[in-house]
Amino acid sequence: METEVSPDGVVTKTAAGSVGEVASEFRGILEGKGVMVFAVIDQAEAARTVGLSLRDTVLIVFGNPAAGTPVMAAAPLAGLDLPLKVLIWDDAGVTRVSYYSPASIAERHGLEPDLAAGLGAIDVLTDALIKG
């Protein structure tokens, strides 16, 4: 599957299946690994509630408080990026999975390597999703 990284640190991977199927599969991966899912936001559905149309778009907010808490204790503004978020969206019939790279989050908040290490889980989790 295809992976791109934009200059601003957004990783985008291509996944097989519809947005709904991929979002459901990702939630299953997270739950299977004991990762806390804080929120699932169907942004297309929210748009419909106000009479607007939006491509299928689902934001999943998740994390591990044991890994995230020390990061936010060291760099309080990291709370703007944590918990981690994955956007699953329809790109003209192709399902994409996008998120901020761990390196961009670490750089933005000046994290020491030992604190930033836990952020790399997002790569592993999304790799499992696109290979699934």
GROMACS elastic network, one bead per residue, 0.5 to 0.9 nm:
[ bonds ]
;  ai    aj funct       b0    kb
    1    13     6  0.71138   500
    1    14     6  0.57829   500
    1    15     6  0.69359   500
    1    16     6  0.85469   500
    1   130     6  0.67410   500
    1   131     6  0.75920   500
    2    12     6  0.81974   500
    2    13     6  0.56272   500
    2    14     6  0.53497   500
    2    15     6  0.83076   500
    3    11     6  0.70478   500
    3    12     6  0.56188   500
    3    14     6  0.65751   500
    4    10     6  0.80956   500
    4    11     6  0.57235   500
    4    12     6  0.51619   500
    4    13     6  0.64144   500
    4    14     6  0.89793   500
    5     8     6  0.80417   500
    5     9     6  0.60271   500
    5    10     6  0.55071   500
    5    12     6  0.62791   500
    5    13     6  0.88000   500
    5   101     6  0.80784   500
    6     9     6  0.53581   500
    6    10     6  0.52426   500
    6    11     6  0.65790   500
    6    12     6  0.81135   500
    7    10     6  0.74569   500
    8   100     6  0.83964   500
    8   104     6  0.76070   500
    9    99     6  0.83821   500
    9   100     6  0.57006   500
    9   101     6  0.54084   500
    9   102     6  0.84554   500
    9   103     6  0.76417   500
    9   104     6  0.53700   500
    9   105     6  0.83355   500
   10    98     6  0.65414   500
   10    99     6  0.54841   500
   10   101     6  0.57979   500
   10   104     6  0.81633   500
   11    97     6  0.79879   500
   11    98     6  0.54044   500
   11    99     6  0.53996   500
   11   100     6  0.60140   500
   11   101     6  0.58127   500
   12    96     6  0.63561   500
   12    97     6  0.54409   500
   12    99     6  0.67489   500
   12   100     6  0.89049   500
   13    95     6  0.85602   500
   13    96     6  0.56195   500
   13    97     6  0.50987   500
   13    98     6  0.64218   500
   13   126     6  0.81118   500
   13   127     6  0.85144   500
   13   130     6  0.74620   500
   14    94     6  0.72312   500
   14    95     6  0.59667   500
   14    97     6  0.62378   500
   14    98     6  0.88911   500
   14   130     6  0.68663   500
   15    18     6  0.84690   500
   15    19     6  0.88244   500
   15    22     6  0.71009   500
   15    94     6  0.76970   500
   15    95     6  0.55111   500
   15    96     6  0.59302   500
   15    97     6  0.68569   500
   15   129     6  0.73586   500
   15   131     6  0.80938   500
   15   132     6  0.89028   500
   16    19     6  0.89739   500
   16    21     6  0.87000   500
   16    22     6  0.73044   500
   16    94     6  0.79223   500
   16    95     6  0.67008   500
   16    96     6  0.88069   500
   16   130     6  0.69064   500
   16   131     6  0.88081   500
   16   132     6  0.86151   500
   17    20     6  0.80004   500
   17    21     6  0.58035   500
   17    22     6  0.59871   500
   17    94     6  0.82168   500
   17    95     6  0.67667   500
   18    21     6  0.50915   500
   18    22     6  0.60721   500
   18    23     6  0.84163   500
   18    56     6  0.87680   500
   18    89     6  0.88329   500
   18    90     6  0.77531   500
   18    93     6  0.82146   500
   18    94     6  0.78833   500
   18    95     6  0.61606   500
   19    22     6  0.52006   500
   19    23     6  0.59678   500
   19    24     6  0.84844   500
   19    56     6  0.63576   500
   19    57     6  0.69784   500
   19    58     6  0.73214   500
   19    88     6  0.60986   500
   19    89     6  0.59399   500
   19    90     6  0.63348   500
   19    94     6  0.87478   500
   19    95     6  0.58417   500
   19    96     6  0.80361   500
   20    23     6  0.51440   500
   20    24     6  0.60993   500
   20    25     6  0.85549   500
   20    56     6  0.80697   500
   20    57     6  0.87401   500
   20    58     6  0.79190   500
   20    88     6  0.85734   500
   21    24     6  0.51529   500
   21    25     6  0.61245   500
   21    26     6  0.85879   500
   22    25     6  0.50069   500
   22    26     6  0.60390   500
   22    27     6  0.85674   500
   22    88     6  0.74481   500
   22    95     6  0.78958   500
   22    97     6  0.87070   500
   22   129     6  0.76333   500
   22   130     6  0.86690   500
   23    26     6  0.50994   500
   23    27     6  0.62193   500
   23    28     6  0.86301   500
   23    40     6  0.88053   500
   23    58     6  0.70630   500
   23    59     6  0.85420   500
   23    60     6  0.77949   500
   23    87     6  0.89903   500
   23    88     6  0.66306   500
   24    27     6  0.51805   500
   24    28     6  0.62905   500
   24    29     6  0.87825   500
   25    28     6  0.50002   500
   25    29     6  0.62870   500
   25    30     6  0.87179   500
   25   129     6  0.70581   500
   25   132     6  0.84796   500
   26    29     6  0.50138   500
   26    30     6  0.62026   500
   26    31     6  0.85631   500
   26    60     6  0.87289   500
   26   125     6  0.80434   500
   26   126     6  0.77188   500
   26   128     6  0.86615   500
   26   129     6  0.60657   500
   27    30     6  0.50730   500
   27    31     6  0.60550   500
   27    32     6  0.83906   500
   27    37     6  0.75149   500
   27    40     6  0.89344   500
   27    60     6  0.81124   500
   28    31     6  0.51438   500
   28    32     6  0.58938   500
   28    33     6  0.85525   500
   29    32     6  0.50691   500
   29    33     6  0.62907   500
   29    34     6  0.86980   500
   29    35     6  0.85208   500
   29   125     6  0.72855   500
   29   128     6  0.77884   500
   29   129     6  0.73724   500
   30    33     6  0.52630   500
   30    34     6  0.62510   500
   30    36     6  0.71698   500
   30    37     6  0.72867   500
   30    62     6  0.80570   500
   30    63     6  0.88782   500
   30   125     6  0.74943   500
   31    35     6  0.56266   500
   31    36     6  0.70154   500
   31    37     6  0.75673   500
   32    35     6  0.75880   500
   34    64     6  0.85548   500
   35    62     6  0.69025   500
   35    63     6  0.58651   500
   35    64     6  0.58512   500
   36    61     6  0.87423   500
   36    62     6  0.55444   500
   36    63     6  0.54321   500
   36    64     6  0.61099   500
   36    65     6  0.81635   500
   37    40     6  0.76109   500
   37    60     6  0.73961   500
   37    61     6  0.61048   500
   37    63     6  0.67041   500
   37    64     6  0.89827   500
   38    60     6  0.78141   500
   38    61     6  0.54264   500
   38    62     6  0.52575   500
   38    63     6  0.76087   500
   38    83     6  0.80347   500
   39    59     6  0.79583   500
   39    60     6  0.58980   500
   39    61     6  0.50849   500
   39    62     6  0.70354   500
   40    58     6  0.69338   500
   40    59     6  0.58011   500
   40    61     6  0.63675   500
   40    62     6  0.88168   500
   41    44     6  0.88228   500
   41    45     6  0.85596   500
   41    46     6  0.81873   500
   41    57     6  0.84591   500
   41    58     6  0.55799   500
   41    59     6  0.50563   500
   41    60     6  0.64054   500
   41    61     6  0.82666   500
   42    45     6  0.53624   500
   42    46     6  0.63863   500
   42    47     6  0.88485   500
   42    56     6  0.79407   500
   42    57     6  0.61674   500
   42    59     6  0.65137   500
   42    60     6  0.87373   500
   43    47     6  0.62280   500
   43    48     6  0.87149   500
   43    54     6  0.76437   500
   43    55     6  0.87493   500
   43    56     6  0.75258   500
   43    57     6  0.54381   500
   43    58     6  0.56809   500
   43    59     6  0.71684   500
   44    47     6  0.50836   500
   44    48     6  0.63798   500
   44    49     6  0.89319   500
   44    52     6  0.85324   500
   44    53     6  0.68873   500
   44    55     6  0.61788   500
   44    56     6  0.53676   500
   44    57     6  0.55196   500
   44    58     6  0.73608   500
   45    48     6  0.50434   500
   45    49     6  0.65214   500
   45    53     6  0.86173   500
   45    54     6  0.81640   500
   45    56     6  0.82260   500
   45    57     6  0.85192   500
   46    49     6  0.52531   500
   46    50     6  0.71795   500
   46    52     6  0.86008   500
   46    54     6  0.89778   500
   47    50     6  0.56003   500
   47    51     6  0.65349   500
   47    53     6  0.59336   500
   47    54     6  0.63164   500
   48    52     6  0.50691   500
   48    53     6  0.59390   500
   48    54     6  0.77557   500
   49    52     6  0.73919   500
   50    53     6  0.89270   500
   54    57     6  0.74904   500
   55    89     6  0.72361   500
   55    90     6  0.60138   500
   55    91     6  0.79208   500
   55    92     6  0.85921   500
   56    88     6  0.81730   500
   56    89     6  0.56710   500
   56    90     6  0.54208   500
   56    91     6  0.87770   500
   57    87     6  0.70012   500
   57    88     6  0.57382   500
   57    90     6  0.64995   500
   58    86     6  0.82833   500
   58    87     6  0.58209   500
   58    88     6  0.51907   500
   58    89     6  0.63470   500
   59    85     6  0.67386   500
   59    86     6  0.57592   500
   59    88     6  0.62908   500
   59    89     6  0.85015   500
   60    84     6  0.83370   500
   60    85     6  0.56033   500
   60    86     6  0.53030   500
   60    87     6  0.64548   500
   60    88     6  0.79538   500
   61    82     6  0.85131   500
   61    83     6  0.62203   500
   61    84     6  0.57798   500
   61    86     6  0.66681   500
   61    87     6  0.88707   500
   62    82     6  0.83862   500
   62    83     6  0.56046   500
   62    84     6  0.54502   500
   62    85     6  0.62918   500
   62    86     6  0.83234   500
   63    66     6  0.88359   500
   63    67     6  0.79399   500
   63    68     6  0.71606   500
   63    82     6  0.76372   500
   63    83     6  0.52237   500
   63    84     6  0.57800   500
   63    85     6  0.84276   500
   64    67     6  0.54164   500
   64    68     6  0.60695   500
   64    69     6  0.83635   500
   64    83     6  0.78526   500
   65    69     6  0.54564   500
   65    70     6  0.85474   500
   65    83     6  0.82522   500
   66    69     6  0.58896   500
   66    70     6  0.73687   500
   67    70     6  0.63623   500
   67    71     6  0.71174   500
   67   115     6  0.80270   500
   67   118     6  0.59326   500
   67   119     6  0.79547   500
   68    71     6  0.51980   500
   68    72     6  0.63030   500
   68    73     6  0.86195   500
   68    78     6  0.89066   500
   68    79     6  0.86647   500
   68    82     6  0.68737   500
   68    83     6  0.70192   500
   68    84     6  0.88948   500
   68   115     6  0.86736   500
   68   118     6  0.78218   500
   68   119     6  0.81739   500
   69    72     6  0.51859   500
   69    73     6  0.60277   500
   69    74     6  0.86289   500
   70    74     6  0.61741   500
   70    75     6  0.84716   500
   70   115     6  0.71643   500
   71    74     6  0.52915   500
   71    75     6  0.60000   500
   71    76     6  0.77088   500
   71    78     6  0.69210   500
   71    79     6  0.85101   500
   71    82     6  0.88722   500
   71   111     6  0.74942   500
   71   115     6  0.58612   500
   71   116     6  0.74945   500
   72    77     6  0.69462   500
   72    78     6  0.54373   500
   72    79     6  0.58569   500
   72    82     6  0.79946   500
   73    76     6  0.57635   500
   73    78     6  0.88068   500
   74    78     6  0.86219   500
   74   111     6  0.78940   500
   74   115     6  0.85984   500
   75    78     6  0.55686   500
   75    79     6  0.80383   500
   75   109     6  0.62947   500
   75   110     6  0.77645   500
   75   111     6  0.73665   500
   76    79     6  0.59281   500
   76    80     6  0.84562   500
   76   109     6  0.86875   500
   77    80     6  0.57079   500
   77    81     6  0.78937   500
   77   109     6  0.71219   500
   78    81     6  0.53359   500
   78    82     6  0.61126   500
   78    83     6  0.89580   500
   78   105     6  0.77363   500
   78   106     6  0.86476   500
   78   108     6  0.82888   500
   78   109     6  0.60766   500
   79    83     6  0.71076   500
   80    83     6  0.81501   500
   81    84     6  0.63021   500
   81    85     6  0.77998   500
   81   100     6  0.84453   500
   81   105     6  0.70667   500
   82    85     6  0.75734   500
   84    99     6  0.82113   500
   84   100     6  0.84566   500
   84   119     6  0.81342   500
   84   122     6  0.76241   500
   85    98     6  0.86152   500
   85    99     6  0.63005   500
   85   100     6  0.79222   500
   85   122     6  0.87574   500
   86    97     6  0.66098   500
   86    98     6  0.57228   500
   86    99     6  0.50104   500
   86   100     6  0.82115   500
   86   122     6  0.85282   500
   86   126     6  0.86686   500
   87    96     6  0.79397   500
   87    97     6  0.56780   500
   87    98     6  0.51054   500
   87    99     6  0.63450   500
   88    95     6  0.69033   500
   88    96     6  0.56601   500
   88    98     6  0.64736   500
   89    94     6  0.82559   500
   89    95     6  0.56735   500
   89    96     6  0.53128   500
   89    97     6  0.65812   500
   89    98     6  0.81014   500
   90    93     6  0.58343   500
   90    94     6  0.56488   500
   90    96     6  0.62587   500
   91    95     6  0.60451   500
   91    96     6  0.66357   500
   92    95     6  0.82798   500
   97   126     6  0.77622   500
   97   130     6  0.86785   500
   99   102     6  0.89430   500
   99   122     6  0.83705   500
  100   103     6  0.83047   500
  100   104     6  0.65854   500
  100   105     6  0.67692   500
  101   104     6  0.52673   500
  101   105     6  0.64581   500
  101   106     6  0.86855   500
  101   119     6  0.85030   500
  101   120     6  0.81597   500
  101   122     6  0.81950   500
  101   123     6  0.79527   500
  102   105     6  0.51722   500
  102   106     6  0.60860   500
  102   107     6  0.85329   500
  102   116     6  0.72096   500
  102   117     6  0.82507   500
  102   118     6  0.86559   500
  102   119     6  0.52809   500
  102   120     6  0.56156   500
  102   121     6  0.85683   500
  102   122     6  0.75840   500
  102   123     6  0.80272   500
  103   106     6  0.50665   500
  103   107     6  0.60095   500
  103   108     6  0.84560   500
  103   116     6  0.77992   500
  103   119     6  0.83515   500
  103   120     6  0.83169   500
  104   107     6  0.51000   500
  104   108     6  0.59538   500
  104   109     6  0.86306   500
  105   108     6  0.51331   500
  105   109     6  0.63454   500
  105   110     6  0.84380   500
  105   111     6  0.82649   500
  105   116     6  0.82058   500
  105   119     6  0.82487   500
  106   109     6  0.54241   500
  106   110     6  0.57793   500
  106   112     6  0.76612   500
  106   113     6  0.80553   500
  106   115     6  0.83823   500
  106   116     6  0.56445   500
  106   117     6  0.89605   500
  106   119     6  0.81882   500
  107   110     6  0.50070   500
  107   111     6  0.65076   500
  108   111     6  0.80058   500
  111   114     6  0.81087   500
  111   115     6  0.61378   500
  111   116     6  0.58292   500
  112   115     6  0.54532   500
  112   116     6  0.62042   500
  112   117     6  0.87234   500
  113   117     6  0.59824   500
  114   117     6  0.53789   500
  114   118     6  0.78830   500
  115   118     6  0.65869   500
  115   119     6  0.81063   500
  116   119     6  0.55348   500
  116   120     6  0.75121   500
  117   120     6  0.57850   500
  117   121     6  0.81795   500
  118   121     6  0.60010   500
  118   122     6  0.86688   500
  119   122     6  0.63036   500
  119   123     6  0.83314   500
  120   123     6  0.55601   500
  120   124     6  0.69598   500
  120   125     6  0.89830   500
  121   124     6  0.51165   500
  121   125     6  0.60788   500
  121   126     6  0.85488   500
  122   125     6  0.51373   500
  122   126     6  0.60686   500
  122   127     6  0.83835   500
  123   126     6  0.53252   500
  123   127     6  0.59614   500
  123   128     6  0.85831   500
  124   127     6  0.50891   500
  124   128     6  0.62499   500
  124   129     6  0.87242   500
  125   128     6  0.51876   500
  125   129     6  0.64288   500
  126   130     6  0.63067   500
  126   131     6  0.85407   500
  127   130     6  0.53071   500
  127   131     6  0.60781   500
  127   132     6  0.83148   500
  128   131     6  0.52428   500
  128   132     6  0.58005   500
  129   132     6  0.51120   500
